């Protein structure tokens, strides 16, 4: 099937191979850097178990962020399956999205330190709010991505339309709202409750990684 001719003044479309490869590389590096944070704690002879238990907060922060980055990768993988090509504008939005993925390393380290045995309740409040705000900010480029696709439907894959893209814009809006709610819970109620809210939001994005409703592709089998 021949590609529809672009209207005069529309941005040129290129293959998504480079976008996919670069994005997967960024996700892989972030996952690797998360693992590097796991180190053998300093301890006296015979006190290894005690030292490991004191780092439980580090392990929890690692698992939380590993799950978060993993879910982001699943969502990003699904996102790229929606399109048949990319433009300079879409590449910039994708870079914005990847910026949020890279930034998550910092609130992860803050969260682990705050929930360590030396942390105070105020430290934990600040850490949970920082993590939730970072996660909320990461929802913004997803909204921009769907808005861009709605304005440029010729980038959509076969069998997809503006109605499906419009439906997906609800997800990042809900994500931003609920992460802000989680930040409020962590600050005004209890940081542990805020931490649990972050876990629930990661689960929400995992369960909806294929979109709010499954779309039907109309790919024809080769003869």
N, C-alpha and C positions, 0 to 999 in steps of 0.2 A: 504494500500500500504506500502510495506516495505521500510525502509530508505536505500538509496544507501550506500554501504560500503565506508568508508573513506579511502583515500590513506594513506600509511604509512607516519608518520611524521606530519600529519595534526592535528590541535588543536582539542581537544574534544569539543563536542557540548552539551550545557545544555539548559534547558527550559528557556523561556524569562519571566516567571512569576515574578521572583524576580527583574529583570531589570525594568519591567513595574511598579511594585508596588513602588520601590524605586524612580524611576523617577517622578511618579505622586505625591509622597510625597514631593519631592523637589519643584516641580512646585507649589503645594498648599501652602507650607511655604513661598515661594517668594511672591505669590499673597497676602498672609496674611500680610507679613511685609510691602508691599506697602500700604495697607490700614491703618496700624498703624501710618504711617507718617502723616495721616490726623488728625489734632488735632484742638480743639477749640482755636482760637487765643486770646491772651490777649487783653483786651479792657476795656475802661472806660464805665460806665453806659450810655446807649443810643447810643453807637458807635459800636455795634456789626456788623451792616451791613457794615460799613466802614472797619472794621477789616477783615471781610470775603472777601470783594472785594480786599483788599490788598494781599490776598493769592491766587489770581486767578492763578498765575504761578504755585503754588503747585498743584492745581487741574488739570491744563493742563498737568503737568509732570506726575501726577498719571495716568490720562486717557491714555496718550501716552504709558507709560510703562505697564499699565494693558493690553492695546490692544496688545502691543508687546509680552509680556509673554504669553497672551492667544493665539496669532497666533503661537508662538513657540511651545506651547503645542499641538495645532492642527497638526502642521507639524511633531512633534515628534510622536504623536499618529499614523499618517499615516506611518511614517518611520517604526515603530515597526510592522505594519501590513504587511510589505514587507518580514519579516523574520519568519522562523519557529523555529529558535534556535539561541543561542548566544555562544560566546567563550570568553576566558579571554581577548583577544585582542580587541574584540568588546565592552566588558564591560569597558575597559580603555578609548576607544573613547567616549563612552556614558558619562563617568564621566567628560571627557574634555568638552563635550557639556553642561553638567549640570553646570560646573564651569562658563561658559559664562552666563547662566541664572541667577545664584546667583549674579554675579558681577554687573549686570544691576542695582541693587539697588543703588550703589554708584553714577554712572553718573546721575541717576534720581534725587537724592538729590542735586547734584551739579547744575543740570539744573534748578530745582525749585528755588534754592537760587539765581542763577545768573539772572533769569528773574523777581525776586522780585523788588520792587520799588527802593531798594538800589543798585541794580546791575548796572555796567557800560557796555558800548558796548564791551569793551575788555573782561569783565567777560562772557558776553553772547557768544562771539566768542569762548572762551576757552571751555565753557560748551557744546556748540553744537559740537565742534570738538571732545571732549572727548566722548560724547555719540555716535557719528557716528563711531569713531574708535573702541569703545567697541563693537558696533553692527557689524562692519566689521570683527573684530576678532572672533565673535561668528559664523561666516559663515565657518570658517576653519574646525572645527570638523565635520560639515555636509559633507564637501568635503571628509574628511578622511573616514567617515562612508560609503559613496557610493563607494569609492575606495576599501575599505576592502571587501564590498559585491561583487564587481566585481572580486576580486581575490579569493573569497570563495563562488562560486555560490550555493554550496550545502546548504547554510544558507537561500537562497531565498525561499519564499513561492511558493506554487503550481501555475503554469501558468506564472511565472515571469522569465525573462532571463537577461543576461548581457546587452542586447541592451537597455532595459528599464532603468537599473541602470546607464548605461553610459549617457543616455539622462538627467537624474536627476542631474548629476554633473555640468550641466550648471547653475543651479539655485544658488548654493552657490558662484560660480565664478562671476555671474552677481551681486549677492548681495554685495560681497566684493568691486567690482568695483564701484557700484553706491553709496555705503555708503562712500567710499573714495571721490567720486565726491561731495557728500553732505557735507562732512567735508570741502572741498575746497570752496564750495559755502558759507558755514557759516563763514569761516575765511576771504576770500578775497572779498566777495560781500556783504552779509547781513546775520546776524545770524537768523533772522526771516525766510529768504528763506531756510537756512539750516534746520531749524526746520520743515518747510513744507516738505522738501525733505525726512526727516526721516518718516514723516507721510505717504508719498507716498510709501516709501519702505515697510512699515508695510502692507499697502494695497496690494502691489505686492505679498508679501509672503502669505497673506491671500487668495488671488485669485488663487494662485498656490499651495495651501496646499495639493491638491490631486496629485500633480505632473504636469509636463509640458504636458503630455498627459495621458489620463485615460488608465489604463491597464485593460485587460480582464482576470478575474479569470476563472479558469476552474474547479471549485469545483463541484463535482458531488453530486446531491441530494441523500440523503439516500433512499433506496428502502422501 
